């Protein structure tokens, strides 16, 4: 393992731990190339900062619409 990966592994583990403690769970999804391009376009135009943020916004809008309306990201 490279030195940079060795240094970042504990940092990422700490971030994951904090997110888990806050009630978040990591989920891997496959998206079609067209969806990925649409997400990347939304990021490029400034609508979202990252793919994670874009996907969270969509998930919240679909499954937690009341929260999305009162607490936009």
N, C-alpha and C positions, 0 to 999 in steps of 0.2 A: 504494500500500500504506500502511496506517495506521502510525503510529509504534509502536504496541504490537506489531503484527505484525512490523515490521522488527526490533524488539528480541528477539522470541521465536523468530524463524526460526533465528538462529545457535545459540541454546540448544537448540532441538529437534534441529537437525542434530548437535550434539555428543552429545546423549542417544542418538540413533539410531546414531551412530558407536560409542559405548561399548557399546551393546547388541550391535551387529554384531560387534565385537571379542570379545565374551563368547560368541559362537556363536549369537546369536539372529537370526532373520530375520522381517521384517515380512510379514504375509499378510493380505489383505482377504477377508472372507467375508460372504456374505449369510445372514441368519437369518430365519426366519419370525417374524411378529409375536408369535405365541404363545411362541416360544422367548425372544424379547426380553423379553416381560412376565415370564416365569419367572426370567430372569436379574435383571431389575430388582427382582423380589420378593425374591430371595436377597440382593441388595445391601441392600434396605430392612430386612431382618431381621438384618443384620449378618454374614451368612455370608461375604460377600465385600466388599471395599472398592470394587471397580470392575468394569466389564464385562470389561476386559482380564484381571484376576485370575481372574474366574469362568471365562472361556473357557480360560485357561491351565490351570486346575485340571482341567477336563474333558478337555482334550487330553492332559495328563500321565496322568490316570487311564486313558484309553483306550489310549494308545500307550507309556506308560512306567510301568506299574502298580507295578513294584518300587521305582522311585524315589519315586513318590507315597506309597507305604506307609512308606518310611523317612524321607522329607523332606517332610512335609506343608507346604503354603503357609500 
